[in-house]
Amino acid sequence: MPNIKSAKKRVLVSEARNARNKAERSALKTAIKKFEAAAVEGNRTEAEGAYKVAVKSIDKASAKGLLHKNNAAHKKSALTLKLNSIG
């Protein structure tokens, strides 16, 4: 544990940010998995709804710095290809 007051604060702030980032990353993965499940099932309407949620969460993660913009574009492109391949 640090002795300097500012270092103590940095520890607390970084723990809070770490927890927030972990929760947001988990929510992002959950949204993508829900879309994947709907796509595998072949349910077009359910997949479209899950697709919108997943793309929105990817955009949010990219805006907040959780994902690099190119990584976000790659993920969205892959989801779009999967959605279009559903009958």
ROVO-266727 format. One record per atom (N, C-alpha, C, CB): atom name; residue in one letter; x, y, z. Coordinates in steps of 0.05 Angstrom, whole numbers. Glycine has a CB too. Layout:
<rs>
+----+---+--------+--------+--------+
|  a | r |      u |      v |      w |
+----+---+--------+--------+--------+
| CA | A |      X |      Y |      Z |
...
+----+---+--------+--------+--------+
</rs>
This chain:
<rs>
+----+---+--------+--------+--------+
|  a | r |      u |      v |      w |
+----+---+--------+--------+--------+
|  N | M |     17 |    -24 |      0 |
| CA | M |      0 |      0 |      0 |
|  C | M |     18 |     25 |      0 |
| CB | M |    -19 |      0 |     25 |
|  N | P |     11 |     45 |    -17 |
| CA | P |     28 |     69 |    -18 |
|  C | P |     25 |     86 |      7 |
| CB | P |     20 |     85 |    -43 |
|  N | N |     45 |    102 |     12 |
| CA | N |     45 |    120 |     35 |
|  C | N |     37 |    148 |     28 |
| CB | N |     72 |    121 |     48 |
|  N | I |     42 |    156 |      3 |
| CA | I |     36 |    184 |     -5 |
|  C | I |      6 |    186 |    -12 |
| CB | I |     53 |    191 |    -30 |
|  N | K |     -5 |    209 |     -3 |
| CA | K |    -34 |    213 |     -6 |
|  C | K |    -44 |    211 |    -35 |
| CB | K |    -42 |    240 |      6 |
|  N | S |    -29 |    223 |    -53 |
| CA | S |    -38 |    222 |    -81 |
|  C | S |    -36 |    194 |    -93 |
| CB | S |    -20 |    242 |    -98 |
|  N | A |    -16 |    179 |    -84 |
| CA | A |    -13 |    151 |    -93 |
|  C | A |    -35 |    134 |    -83 |
| CB | A |     14 |    140 |    -84 |
|  N | K |    -44 |    139 |    -58 |
| CA | K |    -67 |    125 |    -47 |
|  C | K |    -92 |    130 |    -64 |
| CB | K |    -72 |    133 |    -17 |
|  N | K |    -96 |    155 |    -71 |
| CA | K |   -119 |    163 |    -87 |
|  C | K |   -118 |    149 |   -115 |
| CB | K |   -121 |    193 |    -90 |
|  N | R |    -94 |    148 |   -127 |
| CA | R |    -91 |    135 |   -153 |
|  C | R |    -99 |    106 |   -151 |
| CB | R |    -62 |    138 |   -163 |
|  N | V |    -92 |     93 |   -130 |
| CA | V |    -99 |     65 |   -126 |
|  C | V |   -129 |     62 |   -125 |
| CB | V |    -86 |     53 |   -100 |
|  N | L |   -143 |     79 |   -110 |
| CA | L |   -172 |     77 |   -108 |
|  C | L |   -185 |     83 |   -135 |
| CB | L |   -182 |     97 |    -87 |
|  N | V |   -175 |    104 |   -148 |
| CA | V |   -187 |    111 |   -174 |
|  C | V |   -183 |     89 |   -195 |
| CB | V |   -175 |    138 |   -184 |
|  N | S |   -159 |     78 |   -195 |
| CA | S |   -154 |     57 |   -215 |
|  C | S |   -170 |     32 |   -210 |
| CB | S |   -124 |     50 |   -215 |
|  N | E |   -175 |     26 |   -184 |
| CA | E |   -192 |      3 |   -178 |
|  C | E |   -221 |      7 |   -187 |
| CB | E |   -192 |     -3 |   -147 |
|  N | A |   -231 |     32 |   -183 |
| CA | A |   -258 |     38 |   -192 |
|  C | A |   -260 |     37 |   -222 |
| CB | A |   -266 |     66 |   -182 |
|  N | R |   -240 |     48 |   -236 |
| CA | R |   -241 |     47 |   -266 |
|  C | R |   -238 |     18 |   -276 |
| CB | R |   -218 |     64 |   -277 |
|  N | N |   -221 |      3 |   -263 |
| CA | N |   -218 |    -25 |   -270 |
|  C | N |   -244 |    -40 |   -268 |
| CB | N |   -196 |    -38 |   -253 |
|  N | A |   -258 |    -36 |   -246 |
| CA | A |   -284 |    -50 |   -242 |
|  C | A |   -304 |    -41 |   -263 |
| CB | A |   -295 |    -44 |   -214 |
|  N | R |   -305 |    -15 |   -269 |
| CA | R |   -324 |     -5 |   -289 |
|  C | R |   -318 |    -16 |   -317 |
| CB | R |   -323 |     26 |   -290 |
|  N | N |   -292 |    -16 |   -324 |
| CA | N |   -284 |    -27 |   -350 |
|  C | N |   -290 |    -56 |   -352 |
| CB | N |   -254 |    -22 |   -355 |
|  N | K |   -286 |    -71 |   -330 |
| CA | K |   -291 |   -100 |   -331 |
|  C | K |   -321 |   -105 |   -335 |
| CB | K |   -282 |   -113 |   -304 |
|  N | A |   -338 |    -89 |   -322 |
| CA | A |   -367 |    -93 |   -324 |
|  C | A |   -376 |    -86 |   -353 |
| CB | A |   -382 |    -75 |   -304 |
|  N | E |   -365 |    -65 |   -364 |
| CA | E |   -373 |    -57 |   -391 |
|  C | E |   -363 |    -77 |   -412 |
| CB | E |   -362 |    -29 |   -398 |
|  N | R |   -339 |    -87 |   -408 |
| CA | R |   -329 |   -107 |   -426 |
|  C | R |   -345 |   -133 |   -425 |
| CB | R |   -299 |   -114 |   -420 |
|  N | S |   -354 |   -140 |   -401 |
| CA | S |   -371 |   -164 |   -397 |
|  C | S |   -398 |   -160 |   -411 |
| CB | S |   -375 |   -170 |   -367 |
|  N | A |   -410 |   -136 |   -408 |
| CA | A |   -435 |   -130 |   -421 |
|  C | A |   -433 |   -132 |   -451 |
| CB | A |   -446 |   -103 |   -412 |
|  N | L |   -410 |   -122 |   -462 |
| CA | L |   -405 |   -123 |   -490 |
|  C | L |   -404 |   -152 |   -500 |
| CB | L |   -379 |   -108 |   -497 |
|  N | K |   -389 |   -168 |   -486 |
| CA | K |   -387 |   -196 |   -493 |
|  C | K |   -414 |   -210 |   -492 |
| CB | K |   -367 |   -211 |   -475 |
|  N | T |   -430 |   -204 |   -472 |
| CA | T |   -456 |   -216 |   -469 |
|  C | T |   -474 |   -208 |   -493 |
| CB | T |   -470 |   -207 |   -443 |
|  N | A |   -474 |   -183 |   -501 |
| CA | A |   -490 |   -174 |   -524 |
|  C | A |   -482 |   -189 |   -549 |
| CB | A |   -487 |   -144 |   -528 |
|  N | I |   -456 |   -192 |   -553 |
| CA | I |   -446 |   -206 |   -577 |
|  C | I |   -454 |   -235 |   -577 |
| CB | I |   -415 |   -203 |   -580 |
|  N | K |   -452 |   -248 |   -553 |
| CA | K |   -460 |   -276 |   -550 |
|  C | K |   -489 |   -280 |   -555 |
| CB | K |   -452 |   -287 |   -523 |
|  N | K |   -506 |   -261 |   -546 |
| CA | K |   -535 |   -264 |   -551 |
|  C | K |   -541 |   -263 |   -581 |
| CB | K |   -550 |   -241 |   -537 |
|  N | F |   -527 |   -246 |   -596 |
| CA | F |   -530 |   -245 |   -625 |
|  C | F |   -521 |   -271 |   -637 |
| CB | F |   -515 |   -221 |   -637 |
|  N | E |   -498 |   -281 |   -628 |
| CA | E |   -487 |   -306 |   -639 |
|  C | E |   -507 |   -329 |   -635 |
| CB | E |   -460 |   -313 |   -626 |
|  N | A |   -519 |   -330 |   -611 |
| CA | A |   -538 |   -351 |   -605 |
|  C | A |   -563 |   -349 |   -624 |
| CB | A |   -547 |   -350 |   -576 |
|  N | A |   -573 |   -325 |   -628 |
| CA | A |   -596 |   -321 |   -645 |
|  C | A |   -589 |   -328 |   -674 |
| CB | A |   -606 |   -292 |   -643 |
|  N | A |   -564 |   -321 |   -682 |
| CA | A |   -556 |   -327 |   -710 |
|  C | A |   -553 |   -357 |   -714 |
| CB | A |   -529 |   -313 |   -716 |
|  N | V |   -542 |   -371 |   -695 |
| CA | V |   -539 |   -400 |   -697 |
|  C | V |   -567 |   -413 |   -698 |
| CB | V |   -522 |   -412 |   -674 |
|  N | E |   -585 |   -403 |   -682 |
| CA | E |   -612 |   -413 |   -681 |
|  C | E |   -627 |   -409 |   -708 |
| CB | E |   -628 |   -400 |   -658 |
|  N | G |   -619 |   -388 |   -722 |
| CA | G |   -631 |   -382 |   -748 |
|  C | G |   -656 |   -365 |   -746 |
| CB | G |   -639 |   -408 |   -761 |
|  N | N |   -661 |   -353 |   -723 |
| CA | N |   -684 |   -336 |   -718 |
|  C | N |   -677 |   -308 |   -728 |
| CB | N |   -692 |   -336 |   -688 |
|  N | R |   -687 |   -300 |   -751 |
| CA | R |   -679 |   -274 |   -764 |
|  C | R |   -688 |   -250 |   -748 |
| CB | R |   -691 |   -273 |   -792 |
|  N | T |   -713 |   -250 |   -738 |
| CA | T |   -723 |   -227 |   -724 |
|  C | T |   -709 |   -223 |   -697 |
| CB | T |   -754 |   -230 |   -719 |
|  N | E |   -704 |   -245 |   -683 |
| CA | E |   -690 |   -243 |   -658 |
|  C | E |   -661 |   -235 |   -662 |
| CB | E |   -691 |   -271 |   -643 |
|  N | A |   -649 |   -245 |   -684 |
| CA | A |   -621 |   -238 |   -690 |
|  C | A |   -619 |   -208 |   -697 |
| CB | A |   -611 |   -255 |   -714 |
|  N | E |   -639 |   -197 |   -711 |
| CA | E |   -638 |   -169 |   -718 |
|  C | E |   -639 |   -151 |   -693 |
| CB | E |   -661 |   -162 |   -737 |
|  N | G |   -656 |   -159 |   -674 |
| CA | G |   -657 |   -144 |   -649 |
|  C | G |   -631 |   -145 |   -634 |
| CB | G |   -680 |   -154 |   -632 |
|  N | A |   -620 |   -169 |   -632 |
| CA | A |   -595 |   -173 |   -618 |
|  C | A |   -572 |   -159 |   -632 |
| CB | A |   -589 |   -203 |   -614 |
|  N | Y |   -574 |   -158 |   -659 |
| CA | Y |   -553 |   -145 |   -675 |
|  C | Y |   -552 |   -115 |   -668 |
| CB | Y |   -559 |   -149 |   -705 |
|  N | K |   -575 |   -102 |   -667 |
| CA | K |   -576 |    -74 |   -661 |
|  C | K |   -564 |    -68 |   -633 |
| CB | K |   -606 |    -63 |   -661 |
|  N | V |   -571 |    -85 |   -614 |
| CA | V |   -560 |    -81 |   -587 |
|  C | V |   -530 |    -85 |   -587 |
| CB | V |   -573 |   -101 |   -567 |
|  N | A |   -520 |   -106 |   -601 |
| CA | A |   -492 |   -112 |   -601 |
|  C | A |   -476 |    -89 |   -615 |
| CB | A |   -487 |   -138 |   -616 |
|  N | V |   -486 |    -79 |   -637 |
| CA | V |   -472 |    -58 |   -652 |
|  C | V |   -471 |    -32 |   -635 |
| CB | V |   -486 |    -52 |   -679 |
|  N | K |   -493 |    -27 |   -621 |
| CA | K |   -494 |     -3 |   -604 |
|  C | K |   -473 |     -6 |   -581 |
| CB | K |   -522 |      1 |   -592 |
|  N | S |   -472 |    -29 |   -569 |
| CA | S |   -453 |    -33 |   -547 |
|  C | S |   -424 |    -33 |   -557 |
| CB | S |   -458 |    -60 |   -533 |
|  N | I |   -419 |    -42 |   -582 |
| CA | I |   -392 |    -41 |   -593 |
|  C | I |   -385 |    -12 |   -598 |
| CB | I |   -391 |    -57 |   -620 |
|  N | D |   -403 |      4 |   -608 |
| CA | D |   -398 |     33 |   -613 |
|  C | D |   -392 |     47 |   -586 |
| CB | D |   -422 |     46 |   -627 |
|  N | K |   -407 |     41 |   -566 |
| CA | K |   -403 |     53 |   -540 |
|  C | K |   -375 |     46 |   -529 |
| CB | K |   -425 |     45 |   -519 |
|  N | A |   -368 |     20 |   -531 |
| CA | A |   -342 |     11 |   -521 |
|  C | A |   -319 |     25 |   -537 |
| CB | A |   -340 |    -20 |   -524 |
|  N | S |   -323 |     28 |   -562 |
| CA | S |   -303 |     42 |   -578 |
|  C | S |   -300 |     71 |   -570 |
| CB | S |   -310 |     40 |   -608 |
|  N | A |   -322 |     84 |   -565 |
| CA | A |   -322 |    113 |   -557 |
|  C | A |   -309 |    116 |   -530 |
| CB | A |   -351 |    124 |   -557 |
|  N | K |   -312 |     97 |   -512 |
| CA | K |   -301 |     99 |   -486 |
|  C | K |   -272 |     89 |   -484 |
| CB | K |   -317 |     83 |   -466 |
|  N | G |   -262 |     78 |   -506 |
| CA | G |   -234 |     69 |   -506 |
|  C | G |   -230 |     40 |   -498 |
| CB | G |   -218 |     86 |   -489 |
|  N | L |   -252 |     25 |   -495 |
| CA | L |   -249 |     -3 |   -488 |
|  C | L |   -239 |    -19 |   -512 |
| CB | L |   -275 |    -15 |   -477 |
|  N | L |   -248 |    -10 |   -536 |
| CA | L |   -239 |    -23 |   -561 |
|  C | L |   -226 |     -3 |   -579 |
| CB | L |   -263 |    -37 |   -575 |
|  N | H |   -207 |    -11 |   -594 |
| CA | H |   -195 |      6 |   -615 |
|  C | H |   -216 |      9 |   -637 |
| CB | H |   -168 |     -6 |   -626 |
|  N | K |   -216 |     31 |   -651 |
| CA | K |   -236 |     36 |   -671 |
|  C | K |   -235 |     16 |   -694 |
| CB | K |   -233 |     64 |   -683 |
|  N | N |   -212 |      6 |   -701 |
| CA | N |   -210 |    -14 |   -722 |
|  C | N |   -220 |    -41 |   -712 |
| CB | N |   -181 |    -17 |   -732 |
|  N | N |   -215 |    -47 |   -687 |
| CA | N |   -225 |    -72 |   -676 |
|  C | N |   -256 |    -71 |   -675 |
| CB | N |   -214 |    -77 |   -647 |
|  N | A |   -267 |    -48 |   -668 |
| CA | A |   -296 |    -45 |   -667 |
|  C | A |   -308 |    -48 |   -695 |
| CB | A |   -304 |    -17 |   -655 |
|  N | A |   -295 |    -36 |   -715 |
| CA | A |   -304 |    -39 |   -742 |
|  C | A |   -303 |    -68 |   -752 |
| CB | A |   -287 |    -21 |   -761 |
|  N | H |   -282 |    -82 |   -744 |
| CA | H |   -279 |   -110 |   -751 |
|  C | H |   -301 |   -127 |   -739 |
| CB | H |   -252 |   -121 |   -742 |
|  N | K |   -307 |   -122 |   -713 |
| CA | K |   -329 |   -137 |   -700 |
|  C | K |   -356 |   -132 |   -713 |
| CB | K |   -329 |   -130 |   -670 |
|  N | K |   -361 |   -106 |   -719 |
| CA | K |   -387 |    -99 |   -731 |
|  C | K |   -390 |   -111 |   -759 |
| CB | K |   -390 |    -68 |   -733 |
|  N | S |   -368 |   -112 |   -774 |
| CA | S |   -368 |   -123 |   -800 |
|  C | S |   -374 |   -153 |   -799 |
| CB | S |   -341 |   -118 |   -814 |
|  N | A |   -362 |   -167 |   -780 |
| CA | A |   -366 |   -196 |   -777 |
|  C | A |   -395 |   -201 |   -769 |
| CB | A |   -347 |   -207 |   -755 |
|  N | L |   -406 |   -185 |   -751 |
| CA | L |   -434 |   -188 |   -743 |
|  C | L |   -453 |   -184 |   -767 |
| CB | L |   -442 |   -169 |   -720 |
|  N | T |   -447 |   -164 |   -783 |
| CA | T |   -464 |   -157 |   -806 |
|  C | T |   -464 |   -180 |   -826 |
| CB | T |   -455 |   -131 |   -819 |
|  N | L |   -440 |   -192 |   -831 |
| CA | L |   -438 |   -214 |   -849 |
|  C | L |   -454 |   -238 |   -839 |
| CB | L |   -408 |   -223 |   -853 |
|  N | K |   -453 |   -243 |   -813 |
| CA | K |   -469 |   -265 |   -801 |
|  C | K |   -498 |   -260 |   -804 |
| CB | K |   -461 |   -270 |   -772 |
|  N | L |   -507 |   -235 |   -799 |
| CA | L |   -535 |   -228 |   -801 |
|  C | L |   -545 |   -232 |   -829 |
| CB | L |   -540 |   -199 |   -792 |
|  N | N |   -529 |   -223 |   -849 |
| CA | N |   -537 |   -225 |   -877 |
|  C | N |   -537 |   -254 |   -887 |
| CB | N |   -518 |   -209 |   -894 |
|  N | S |   -522 |   -272 |   -874 |
| CA | S |   -521 |   -300 |   -883 |
|  C | S |   -545 |   -316 |   -872 |
| CB | S |   -496 |   -313 |   -873 |
|  N | I |   -560 |   -304 |   -853 |
| CA | I |   -584 |   -318 |   -843 |
|  C | I |   -606 |   -316 |   -863 |
| CB | I |   -593 |   -306 |   -816 |
|  N | G |   -619 |   -338 |   -869 |
| CA | G |   -640 |   -340 |   -889 |
|  C | G |   -661 |   -321 |   -884 |
| CB | G |   -651 |   -367 |   -891 |
+----+---+--------+--------+--------+
</rs>
